[in-house]
Every structure is written in C-alpha cells, then in structure tokens.
Amino acid sequence: MLRSRVAFSFVQWLGDTALMEQLPAYLDRIRECFPNLTISNVRSNSDGLVNNVVIVNDELVFRFPKNDWAREMLAHEASLLDLVRAHVTLPTPHFEHRGTDFVMYRLLPGGPLDRDAIYRQDEQTQDRLAEQLATFLRQLHSIPAAAVELHALRSSDAARSYDDWVRLFRDAERELFPLLMSQAREWVSRHFAPLLDGTLDLSYTPVLVHGDLGPYHILYDETAHRINGVIDFGTAGLGDPADDFANIIHGLGESFLRRMGKFYPAIAHALDRARFQAGTLEIQWAINGLRSHDLSWLVCHIGRARDMLPIGAAWA
C-alpha cells in the first residue's frame, strides 16, 4: 500500500553491489518516514567508510550508517552540527530528520574541491578560495570553550597522543617495513625522528576540529569558483587544530595551506605538527588495509597533493 503513494519515473543505480542490494530497503524506509514524498530520481553513493548515501530528486540527502559504531558517529554529528552552524558562515548540513537508522538534510550543491581546479584559477580566485576555507577553520577553531562544554563533545577521532604516535611508528616498523623499499623505510624513520627525539613540540590547546577535511568534504562550485559548504562532521570533536591543517596539506598541498595562512595566521604556529600528521596519513591507511585485507585502503589516496616541506622548514 505504501508503494502506491510514491511515483517513480527514474532511478539511477550507482555504487557497489552491496549498496544496490540494500537500496530497495533504504527506499522503503524513506517512504515510511516521508509518505508524501514523490520520488522522481535516486542516486546512491557507497564511497564513504561510515555511511551509505541516497540522494533523492537531486535535493534530499539520506545517510544510512553502515554499522553500529557508525550510528554512534551519526548521533554525535547531529548534536555537533547545531553548535557548528551557529558559529561558521560556510553552509553545513542541517539534519531535518534525525533517526537512529538514518538522517536527512537538504543537498548542498558542489563537488569535491580538486587541487587541479584551484591551480587552474588566477591568483585572485585562489586567494578567495583560500580565504573561504581559512575563515571556516578560524571560526570553527574559535568556538568558545564554554559552548563546547555545554554540548559535552568528545575528542575528535583524529586526536592522537605522543604514545599513539610512537605506537604507530612501531607498527609501521613491524608491519610495513618488510614491504617497503629501503628509501621508503628511510623516509618513514626520518619523518618520525623529530617525534622520537623530542624536538617536535606536540603541545596545543584543544579546539573544535573537523578531523577529516579531505577534498571530498569541501564542496566546490566550479562555475562560480567558490566553496559552497563543508560536510561530514562524523570525526569532529576536540583536538589539535593541526589535524585540520594536515588534511589540507595532504589533499590540497602545503602551497595552498600557505596561501590560507594569509587569512589565518595561527596556521604557521601549528605547521610542523601539521606536516608530521600529514606524513602519517598514508601510513595509517596502509596498516589498516593490511590488517583488514581490504586493498581499497591502500589505493584510496591516489592523486593526493604530495606537496609538503620537511618538518622544521621555514616559510619565506
């Protein structure tokens, strides 16, 4: 009976086989909660590690968590976004429906902020993009501690202690080194040396961070050449602002982070921590891929910036 109240004219089946199998159940759940919604087209996306995404009518985004811990992340994100939206000017998702099994929000237009797209623009446009992103991070990192405490936010999933970083290096020695060429082993050892010898200062004042600010979470309007919003705050929480700068280095390059520094001077003070963390990201993903026997972890960062100065190098 419920199906008869929904008109179908077109459904586009995108994504992996598992999502295609789950999509009918997702659509049934959407119909159950939105019986008056006329569905004219559907797009799906399973790229994320945490959620399956169903986009209805190119207007409504439905995110279904893939497992129990993903449900916990989604509930955390829903609470956190209320705080974020009150303090940042760039659009972020507004969850109009918050259920235990899915959330819904209006689609924010745009595609991933591709590094090549940035550098195809003139200097003025590049500065404008850098200013947009720097302003977002400055606003996010400046949310008052009292407001954060009221929301009882947990630490970001990206937060790591000194002991965590040492453990990562020992894991890399044990699990990755047998697979690496000697030059790569030497690079990993050299990269961790400032941490291990104590010359890298890891101290910081915790702020609210996004924690996973990859290019795919920054929505870019390639016609207007502007950033339309930031999405996916599931890993957000209290942490080191260098976490967010590290993701910029990894995805868009230190050259772009330097451009952002003109509009957010505090970036320079966290630069070496950001460089260190950026250099560990592929190590973390490689270890996870080996442990899970999932090759996608090993190849998901193809095409990243590879633009980073050594720890300790000064900006002119």
C-alpha positions in Angstrom: 0.0 0.0 0.0 2.8 2.4 0.9 4.4 2.0 -2.5 1.3 3.1 -4.3 1.6 6.6 -2.8 5.0 7.1 -4.4 5.5 7.9 -8.1 8.7 6.5 -9.7 9.9 7.9 -13.0 13.6 7.2 -12.9 16.1 5.5 -10.5 19.8 5.7 -11.2 21.6 2.7 -9.6 25.1 3.8 -8.7 27.5 2.3 -6.2 28.8 -1.2 -5.3 26.8 -4.4 -5.4 26.1 -4.4 -1.6 24.5 -1.0 -1.8 22.4 -1.9 -4.8 21.1 -4.8 -2.8 20.3 -2.6 0.2 18.8 0.3 -1.8 15.2 -1.1 -2.0 15.2 -1.4 1.8 16.5 2.2 2.1 13.8 3.4 -0.2 11.1 1.6 1.7 12.4 3.3 4.9 12.3 6.7 3.3 8.7 6.1 2.1 7.7 5.0 5.6 9.0 8.3 7.1 8.0 10.6 4.2 4.8 9.1 2.8 4.0 12.3 0.8 7.4 12.4 -0.9 7.3 11.9 -4.7 10.5 10.2 -5.7 11.4 11.0 -9.3 15.1 10.0 -9.3 17.6 8.4 -7.0 21.4 8.5 -6.8 23.4 6.4 -4.4 27.0 6.6 -3.2 28.9 4.0 -1.1 32.3 5.6 -1.3 32.4 6.6 2.4 33.7 4.2 5.0 30.9 5.1 7.5 27.6 5.8 5.6 25.7 4.8 2.5 24.3 7.8 0.9 21.0 8.0 -1.1 20.2 11.3 -2.9 16.5 11.7 -3.8 15.4 14.1 -6.5 18.8 15.8 -6.5 17.6 17.6 -3.4 17.4 15.4 -0.3 20.4 13.5 1.1 19.7 10.4 3.2 22.6 9.0 5.1 22.4 5.4 6.4 25.1 4.2 8.8 26.9 1.0 7.7 27.2 -0.4 11.3 26.6 0.2 15.0 29.6 2.4 15.5 28.6 4.4 12.5 25.3 5.0 14.2 27.1 6.4 17.2 29.1 8.8 15.0 25.9 10.0 13.2 24.2 10.8 16.5 27.3 12.7 17.6 27.5 14.6 14.4 23.8 15.6 14.6 24.4 17.2 18.0 27.7 18.8 17.0 26.3 20.4 13.8 23.8 22.5 15.8 26.8 24.1 17.5 28.9 24.5 14.4 26.2 26.2 12.3 25.8 28.9 15.0 29.5 29.9 14.6 30.6 29.4 11.0 29.5 31.2 7.9 30.0 28.5 5.3 27.0 26.3 4.9 27.0 22.9 6.7 24.3 20.2 6.7 21.1 20.8 8.7 19.7 17.4 9.7 15.9 17.9 9.2 15.3 14.2 10.1 17.3 12.5 12.8 16.6 8.9 13.3 18.6 6.0 14.8 19.0 4.4 11.4 19.3 7.5 9.1 19.4 11.3 8.8 18.1 13.6 6.1 19.3 17.0 5.0 19.0 19.3 2.0 21.7 18.7 -0.6 24.5 21.3 -0.6 25.5 21.8 -4.2 29.0 21.3 -5.4 31.7 18.6 -6.0 35.0 17.9 -4.3 37.5 20.7 -4.1 40.0 19.4 -6.6 43.6 20.7 -6.3 43.9 21.0 -10.0 40.8 23.1 -10.2 42.3 25.5 -7.7 45.5 26.0 -9.6 43.7 26.5 -12.9 42.4 29.7 -11.5 44.1 33.1 -11.3 45.8 34.4 -8.2 42.8 36.4 -7.1 40.5 33.4 -7.3 42.9 31.2 -5.5 43.1 33.8 -2.7 39.4 33.9 -2.5 39.1 30.1 -2.1 41.9 30.1 0.5 40.2 32.9 2.4 36.9 31.0 2.4 38.5 27.8 3.8 40.7 29.7 6.2 37.8 31.7 7.6 35.8 28.5 8.1 38.6 26.9 10.1 39.3 30.0 12.1 35.6 30.2 13.0 35.4 26.5 13.8 38.6 26.6 15.9 37.4 29.7 17.7 34.1 28.4 19.0 34.1 29.3 22.7 35.1 26.6 25.2 32.0 27.3 27.2 29.8 26.5 24.2 31.7 23.3 23.5 31.4 22.2 27.2 27.6 22.7 27.1 27.4 20.2 24.3 29.6 17.7 26.1 31.6 17.0 23.0 34.1 14.1 22.9 37.5 14.2 21.5 37.9 14.1 17.7 38.6 10.6 16.3 41.7 12.2 14.7 43.2 13.1 18.2 46.4 11.2 19.0 48.7 11.3 22.0 52.5 11.0 21.9 52.2 7.3 22.9 49.8 6.8 20.0 52.3 8.2 17.5 55.1 6.1 18.9 52.9 3.0 18.7 52.1 3.9 15.0 55.9 4.0 14.2 56.5 0.6 15.9 53.6 -0.8 14.0 55.0 0.6 10.7 58.4 -0.9 11.5 56.8 -4.3 12.2 54.1 -4.5 9.5 55.1 -2.1 6.7 58.9 -2.1 6.6 59.1 -5.7 5.2 57.1 -4.4 2.3 58.8 -1.1 1.6 61.9 -0.3 -0.5 64.8 0.9 1.6 64.3 4.5 0.5 60.7 4.5 1.8 61.8 2.9 5.1 64.4 5.6 5.5 61.7 8.3 4.8 59.4 6.9 7.5 62.2 6.8 10.0 63.4 10.3 9.1 59.8 11.6 9.4 59.3 10.2 12.9 62.7 11.2 14.1 61.7 14.7 15.4 58.9 13.0 17.4 61.1 10.3 18.9 64.0 12.6 19.8 61.7 15.2 21.4 62.4 18.1 19.0 58.8 18.2 17.7 56.6 20.1 20.1 53.2 18.4 20.3 51.6 20.8 22.8 48.4 22.6 21.8 45.2 24.0 23.2 42.3 21.8 22.3 39.7 23.3 19.9 36.8 22.0 17.9 38.2 20.4 14.7 36.6 18.8 11.7 39.1 16.0 11.8 38.5 14.7 8.2 38.8 17.7 6.0 39.6 15.9 2.8 38.8 17.4 -0.6 35.6 15.3 -0.9 34.2 17.0 2.2 34.7 20.5 0.8 32.0 21.4 -1.8 33.2 23.4 -4.7 31.1 25.3 -7.3 33.3 25.0 -10.4 31.1 27.6 -12.3 31.2 30.3 -9.7 34.7 29.2 -8.4 33.7 29.3 -4.7 33.3 26.9 -1.8 29.6 26.1 -1.2 29.9 24.3 2.1 31.6 21.6 4.2 30.1 18.3 5.0 30.6 15.1 7.1 31.5 16.0 10.6 31.4 12.5 12.0 35.0 12.6 13.2 34.8 16.1 14.5 35.4 16.9 18.2 38.0 18.4 20.5 41.5 18.1 19.1 44.6 19.7 17.7 44.0 22.4 15.0 46.9 20.9 13.2 44.7 17.9 12.4 42.7 20.1 10.0 45.8 21.7 8.6 47.3 18.3 8.0 44.3 17.2 5.9 44.7 20.4 3.8 48.4 19.6 3.2 47.6 16.0 2.3 44.7 16.8 0.0 45.4 20.3 -1.4 49.1 20.8 -0.7 51.2 22.9 1.6 51.3 25.6 -1.0 47.6 26.1 -0.6 47.9 26.0 3.2 50.5 28.7 3.0 48.0 30.8 1.0 45.4 30.2 3.7 47.9 31.4 6.3 47.5 34.9 5.0 43.9 34.8 6.3 44.5 32.6 9.4 48.0 33.4 10.9 47.7 30.7 13.6 48.3 28.1 10.9 52.1 29.0 10.9 52.3 28.1 14.6 50.9 24.6 14.1 52.8 24.0 10.8 55.3 21.4 11.9 52.6 19.3 13.8 50.5 19.5 10.6 53.4 18.4 8.4 54.1 15.5 10.8 50.5 14.4 10.9 50.1 14.7 7.1 53.0 12.4 6.6 51.5 9.7 8.8 48.1 9.5 7.0 49.1 7.1 4.3 51.0 5.0 6.8 47.8 4.7 8.9 45.7 3.8 5.9 48.3 1.2 4.7 48.4 -0.5 8.1 44.6 -0.6 8.3 44.4 -2.0 4.8 46.9 -4.8 5.6 45.1 -5.7 8.8 41.6 -5.7 7.2 42.8 -7.3 3.9 41.0 -4.5 2.1 43.0 -3.2 -0.8 40.8 -0.1 -1.1 42.6 1.3 2.0 45.9 1.1 0.1 44.8 2.9 -3.1 42.2 5.5 -1.8 44.7 8.3 -1.7 45.9 8.1 -5.3 46.1 11.6 -6.7 46.8 13.4 -3.5 48.9 16.6 -3.3 52.4 15.2 -2.4 53.3 18.9 -1.7 54.9 19.2 1.8 58.1 20.7 3.1 60.2 18.8 5.7 59.5 19.4 9.4 61.3 22.5 10.5 61.5 24.2 7.1 60.5 27.9 7.3 58.1 29.7 5.1 59.6 32.7 3.4 
